[in-house]
Amino acid sequence: MKKTLSLLMAAFMVLFLAACGGGDTDTDNAGDTGGDTGEAKKIRAGIGLNDAHPQYQSLLKFKELVEERTNGQIEVETYHSSQLGDDRTMTEALQLGSQEVTIPSTAPLVNFVPEFAVFDFPFLFPSEEVADTVLDGEVGQKFLGMLEDQNLVGLAYWENGFRDVTNSVRPIATAADFKGLKLRTMENQVHLEAFQALGANPTPMAFGELFTAMQQGTVDGQENPYATINLQKYYEVQDHVSNTHHIYSPFVFLMSKSFFDSLTEEQQQIVKDAAVEAGQHNRELNRKTNAESLEALQENGMTFTEVSPEAHAEMKELVQPVIDKYADQVGADLVQEVYDAIEAAQ
């Protein structure tokens, strides 16, 4: 009896192991993505701005498009408010392959690809529409191609927008009003020297430290698009805002090259198309939000000062030596390509 029971148990175990060990069959490889185990690939996408900003809302659009078009084979986790670090830290994480996506302004990218400094030239783009045409065209794509040597893939341009100055000291209507103001800027040499040329005292500082610095009087003011100023509630610690429109700041949608290369060709096309499509959504939403934000800033007690065309021309003249200096460093031919594209777009 014991022998019969043992034989039955042995037969059961053989059948059980055979059922569990069928991993070599074709059906078990259904849904496999590019030779992996069939598990969903994961994109960790982080930005510095908060979850109310058009950039984050558009990142959610990217997530929706990618997950839908890959049938869940690629999942997108989104992080806002510098949860994964500042722009530079996240870009370095992409290079190392420990993060998959971030969307910084062009200014911090100068630390990785110096040629991107051209997009920080003051008063470069005359309008958002011209910026769209140039960035989405041949010249803009040429700059995205420069990122690959840094183990980064540039998939699209999004919009941060025209940057405007706020401060808690006085209205800014002319170049002379900048004199002596302590203004926070990004870690970008073109920005620093441009504000020095205007007579201000620029102070580079991490974005996450800015509100407290203004609250404590470490700096008098800062420069960002209206949407950022409003959504970060800078009106609580700032009194004046002016439409200096001194720089148009694009965002660059970046992906880790090592991650991008791990995708199938179909998946690569999906994430690229999704980045472009979500970028169009970002531009539309950002422009709407910027217009609404200027109204909100005034409703929350900030004084708005209009900068005249004549005052803009004076500011541009003062910063021209800075533009000339960095045009030589970027490369005269490349800078001329950008200016030619801007002229053609107008």
C-alpha positions as CSV (number, residue, x, y, z in Angstrom):
1,M,0.0,0.0,0.0
2,K,2.8,2.4,0.9
3,K,4.6,1.5,-2.3
4,T,1.5,2.3,-4.4
5,L,1.0,5.6,-2.6
6,S,4.6,6.5,-3.2
7,L,4.2,5.8,-6.9
8,L,1.1,7.9,-7.2
9,M,2.8,10.8,-5.4
10,A,5.8,10.6,-7.8
11,A,3.5,10.6,-10.8
12,F,1.7,13.6,-9.5
13,M,4.9,15.5,-9.0
14,V,6.1,14.8,-12.5
15,L,2.8,16.1,-13.9
16,F,3.0,19.2,-11.7
17,L,6.6,20.0,-12.6
18,A,5.8,19.5,-16.3
19,A,2.8,22.0,-16.0
20,C,5.0,24.6,-14.3
21,G,8.0,24.2,-16.6
22,G,6.4,25.1,-19.9
23,G,8.3,28.4,-20.2
24,D,9.8,27.4,-23.6
25,T,6.5,27.3,-25.4
26,D,5.6,30.0,-27.9
27,T,2.5,31.0,-26.0
28,D,4.5,32.0,-22.9
29,N,6.5,34.5,-25.1
30,A,3.3,36.3,-26.3
31,G,3.6,40.0,-25.6
32,D,7.3,39.9,-25.2
33,T,8.8,43.4,-25.9
34,G,12.1,43.3,-27.6
35,G,13.6,40.2,-26.1
36,D,12.9,40.9,-22.4
37,T,10.8,38.8,-20.0
38,G,7.5,40.4,-21.1
39,E,7.4,42.6,-18.0
40,A,6.4,46.2,-18.5
41,K,9.2,48.6,-19.0
42,K,9.1,51.6,-16.6
43,I,9.8,55.3,-17.3
44,R,10.4,57.5,-14.3
45,A,9.8,61.0,-15.4
46,G,10.7,63.9,-13.1
47,I,10.4,67.7,-13.4
48,G,11.2,70.6,-11.0
49,L,7.8,72.4,-11.2
50,N,4.7,71.6,-9.2
51,D,1.8,69.5,-10.2
52,A,-0.4,72.5,-11.1
53,H,2.0,73.7,-13.8
54,P,1.2,73.1,-17.5
55,Q,4.5,71.1,-17.8
56,Y,3.3,68.5,-15.3
57,Q,-0.2,68.4,-16.8
58,S,1.4,67.7,-20.2
59,L,3.6,65.0,-18.7
60,L,0.4,63.3,-17.6
61,K,-0.7,63.5,-21.2
62,F,2.6,61.9,-22.3
63,K,1.9,59.1,-19.7
64,E,-1.6,58.5,-21.1
65,L,-0.5,58.3,-24.7
66,V,2.5,56.0,-24.1
67,E,0.6,53.6,-21.8
68,E,-2.4,53.5,-24.2
69,R,-0.3,53.0,-27.4
70,T,1.9,50.3,-25.9
71,N,-1.0,48.5,-24.3
72,G,0.7,48.9,-21.0
73,Q,4.0,47.4,-22.1
74,I,5.6,50.8,-21.0
75,E,4.5,52.3,-17.7
76,V,5.2,56.0,-16.9
77,E,5.7,57.1,-13.3
78,T,5.5,60.9,-12.9
79,Y,7.3,63.1,-10.3
80,H,6.9,66.8,-9.8
81,S,8.3,69.5,-7.5
82,S,12.0,68.3,-7.7
83,Q,11.1,65.0,-6.0
84,L,13.9,63.3,-8.0
85,G,16.3,66.3,-7.7
86,D,16.9,69.5,-9.6
87,D,17.3,69.8,-13.4
88,R,21.0,69.1,-13.4
89,T,20.7,66.1,-11.0
90,M,18.0,64.5,-13.0
91,T,19.8,65.1,-16.3
92,E,22.9,63.3,-14.8
93,A,20.6,60.5,-13.7
94,L,19.5,60.0,-17.3
95,Q,23.1,59.8,-18.3
96,L,23.7,57.1,-15.7
97,G,20.6,55.2,-16.7
98,S,19.1,55.5,-13.2
99,Q,16.2,57.7,-14.5
100,E,14.5,57.7,-17.8
101,V,12.9,61.1,-18.5
102,T,13.3,64.8,-17.5
103,I,12.3,68.0,-19.2
104,P,14.7,70.8,-18.2
105,S,14.9,74.3,-19.7
106,T,17.8,74.8,-22.1
107,A,19.8,76.9,-19.6
108,P,20.9,74.0,-17.4
109,L,21.6,71.9,-20.5
110,V,24.5,74.3,-21.4
111,N,26.5,72.3,-18.7
112,F,26.2,69.3,-20.9
113,V,26.1,70.7,-24.5
114,P,27.6,74.2,-24.5
115,E,26.0,75.1,-27.9
116,F,22.6,75.3,-26.2
117,A,23.7,78.6,-24.8
118,V,22.4,80.3,-28.0
119,F,18.9,79.8,-26.7
120,D,19.7,81.9,-23.7
121,F,20.7,84.9,-25.7
122,P,18.5,87.8,-24.5
123,F,15.8,89.0,-26.9
124,L,16.5,86.1,-29.3
125,F,13.0,85.1,-30.2
126,P,10.5,87.9,-31.1
127,S,7.4,85.7,-30.5
128,E,6.3,82.3,-29.4
129,E,5.2,81.4,-33.0
130,V,8.6,82.2,-34.4
131,A,10.2,80.1,-31.6
132,D,7.9,77.1,-32.5
133,T,8.9,77.3,-36.2
134,V,12.6,77.4,-35.5
135,L,12.7,74.8,-32.7
136,D,10.6,72.3,-34.6
137,G,12.5,72.9,-37.8
138,E,15.9,71.8,-39.1
139,V,17.9,74.1,-36.8
140,G,16.1,72.9,-33.6
141,Q,16.5,69.3,-34.6
142,K,20.2,69.8,-35.2
143,F,20.6,70.9,-31.5
144,L,18.7,67.8,-30.3
145,G,21.1,65.6,-32.2
146,M,24.0,67.1,-30.2
147,L,22.6,65.4,-27.1
148,E,23.4,61.9,-28.1
149,D,27.1,62.2,-27.3
150,Q,26.1,62.9,-23.7
151,N,24.1,59.7,-23.5
152,L,20.8,61.7,-23.9
153,V,18.1,61.6,-26.5
154,G,16.2,64.8,-27.2
155,L,12.7,63.9,-28.3
156,A,10.9,67.3,-28.5
157,Y,10.8,70.9,-27.5
158,W,8.2,72.0,-25.0
159,E,7.6,75.5,-23.7
160,N,8.6,77.3,-20.5
161,G,7.9,80.6,-22.1
162,F,9.1,84.2,-22.0
163,R,10.8,85.0,-18.7
164,D,9.8,88.1,-16.8
165,V,11.3,89.8,-13.7
166,T,9.7,90.2,-10.3
167,N,11.1,92.0,-7.2
168,S,10.2,93.4,-3.9
169,V,12.0,96.8,-4.2
170,R,10.6,98.8,-7.1
171,P,8.9,98.7,-10.5
172,I,11.1,97.9,-13.5
173,A,10.2,100.0,-16.5
174,T,13.7,100.8,-17.9
175,A,17.2,99.4,-17.8
176,A,18.2,101.8,-15.1
177,D,15.6,100.2,-12.7
178,F,17.8,97.0,-12.6
179,K,20.6,98.8,-10.8
180,G,21.7,97.1,-7.6
181,L,18.8,94.5,-7.5
182,K,19.7,91.1,-6.2
183,L,18.1,88.7,-8.7
184,R,18.1,84.9,-8.6
185,T,19.1,83.3,-11.8
186,M,19.7,79.8,-13.0
187,E,23.2,78.4,-13.1
188,N,23.9,79.8,-16.5
189,Q,26.8,82.1,-17.4
190,V,24.9,84.0,-20.2
191,H,22.1,84.8,-17.8
192,L,24.5,86.0,-15.1
193,E,26.5,88.2,-17.4
194,A,23.4,89.6,-19.1
195,F,21.9,90.8,-15.8
196,Q,25.3,92.2,-14.7
197,A,25.3,94.2,-18.0
198,L,21.9,95.6,-16.9
199,G,23.3,96.7,-13.6
200,A,21.8,93.9,-11.4
201,N,23.5,91.6,-8.9
202,P,22.5,88.1,-10.2
203,T,22.7,85.2,-7.8
204,P,22.5,81.6,-9.1
205,M,20.4,79.4,-6.8
206,A,18.5,76.1,-7.0
207,F,14.8,76.6,-7.9
208,G,13.7,74.8,-4.7
209,E,15.5,77.4,-2.5
210,L,14.0,80.5,-4.2
211,F,10.8,81.1,-2.3
212,T,12.6,81.1,1.1
213,A,15.4,83.2,-0.3
214,M,12.9,85.9,-1.3
215,Q,11.0,85.6,1.9
216,Q,14.1,86.1,3.9
217,G,15.5,88.9,1.7
218,T,18.5,86.9,0.6
219,V,17.5,88.0,-3.0
220,D,15.2,90.9,-4.0
221,G,13.6,89.1,-6.9
222,Q,13.8,86.5,-9.7
223,E,12.8,85.9,-13.3
224,N,10.4,83.3,-14.6
225,P,7.3,83.0,-16.8
226,Y,4.0,84.3,-15.4
227,A,2.7,80.7,-14.9
228,T,5.6,79.7,-12.7
229,I,5.5,83.0,-10.7
230,N,1.8,82.5,-10.0
231,L,1.7,78.7,-9.3
232,Q,4.7,79.0,-7.0
233,K,2.8,81.8,-5.1
234,Y,5.7,84.3,-5.5
235,Y,3.1,87.0,-5.1
236,E,3.3,86.3,-1.4
237,V,6.9,87.6,-1.2
238,Q,7.1,89.8,-4.3
239,D,5.5,93.2,-5.0
240,H,6.3,94.1,-8.6
241,V,6.2,92.2,-12.0
242,S,7.3,93.6,-15.4
243,N,7.0,92.2,-18.9
244,T,10.7,92.3,-19.5
245,H,10.3,89.2,-21.8
246,H,14.1,89.1,-21.8
247,I,14.5,85.5,-22.7
248,Y,12.2,82.9,-24.3
249,S,12.9,79.6,-22.5
250,P,12.1,76.3,-24.2
251,F,11.9,73.0,-22.3
252,V,13.7,70.0,-23.9
253,F,12.1,66.6,-23.5
254,L,15.0,64.3,-22.6
255,M,15.2,60.5,-22.4
256,S,18.1,58.4,-21.2
257,K,19.9,57.0,-24.3
258,S,20.5,53.7,-22.7
259,F,16.8,53.3,-22.0
260,F,15.8,54.5,-25.5
261,D,18.1,52.1,-27.1
262,S,16.5,49.2,-25.1
263,L,13.2,49.9,-26.7
264,T,12.0,48.2,-29.9
265,E,11.8,50.5,-33.0
266,E,8.0,50.6,-32.6
267,Q,8.3,51.6,-29.0
268,Q,10.8,54.3,-29.8
269,Q,8.4,55.8,-32.4
270,I,5.6,55.7,-29.9
271,V,7.5,57.6,-27.2
272,K,8.8,60.1,-29.7
273,D,5.3,60.8,-31.1
274,A,3.9,61.0,-27.6
275,A,6.6,63.5,-26.6
276,V,5.8,65.7,-29.6
277,E,2.0,65.4,-29.2
278,A,2.2,66.1,-25.5
279,G,4.5,69.1,-26.3
280,Q,1.8,70.6,-28.5
281,H,-0.6,70.2,-25.7
282,N,2.0,71.8,-23.4
283,R,2.4,74.9,-25.6
284,E,-1.3,75.5,-25.9
285,L,-2.0,75.1,-22.2
286,N,1.1,77.1,-21.2
287,R,0.1,80.1,-23.2
288,K,-3.4,80.1,-21.8
289,T,-2.1,79.7,-18.3
290,N,0.4,82.5,-18.7
291,A,-2.3,84.9,-19.8
292,E,-4.5,83.9,-16.9
293,S,-1.5,84.0,-14.5
294,L,-0.7,87.7,-15.1
295,E,-4.3,88.6,-14.2
296,A,-4.0,86.4,-11.1
297,L,-0.8,88.1,-10.0
298,Q,-2.4,91.5,-10.1
299,E,-5.5,90.2,-8.3
300,N,-3.1,88.9,-5.6
301,G,-1.6,92.4,-5.1
302,M,1.3,92.6,-7.4
303,T,1.9,95.8,-9.4
304,F,2.3,95.2,-13.2
305,T,4.7,97.5,-15.1
306,E,4.6,97.6,-18.9
307,V,8.1,97.8,-20.5
308,S,8.0,100.0,-23.6
309,P,9.5,98.9,-27.0
310,E,12.1,101.7,-26.5
311,A,13.1,100.4,-23.1
312,H,13.4,96.8,-24.5
313,A,15.6,98.2,-27.3
314,E,17.8,99.9,-24.6
315,M,18.1,96.7,-22.6
316,K,19.0,94.7,-25.8
317,E,21.8,97.3,-26.6
318,L,23.3,96.9,-23.1
319,V,23.4,93.1,-23.3
320,Q,24.7,93.0,-26.9
321,P,28.4,92.6,-25.8
322,V,27.4,89.5,-23.8
323,I,25.7,88.1,-26.9
324,D,28.7,88.8,-29.0
325,K,31.0,87.2,-26.5
326,Y,29.0,83.9,-26.3
327,A,28.3,83.9,-30.0
328,D,32.1,83.4,-30.5
329,Q,32.2,80.6,-28.0
330,V,29.2,78.8,-29.4
331,G,30.4,79.2,-32.9
332,A,29.7,82.1,-35.3
333,D,28.4,79.8,-38.1
334,L,26.0,78.0,-35.8
335,V,24.7,81.2,-34.2
336,Q,24.2,82.7,-37.7
337,E,22.1,79.6,-38.6
338,V,19.8,80.3,-35.7
339,Y,19.4,84.0,-36.6
340,D,18.8,83.1,-40.2
341,A,16.1,80.6,-39.2
342,I,14.5,83.3,-37.0
343,E,14.5,85.8,-39.8
344,A,13.0,83.2,-42.2
345,A,10.3,82.3,-39.7
346,Q,9.2,85.9,-39.4
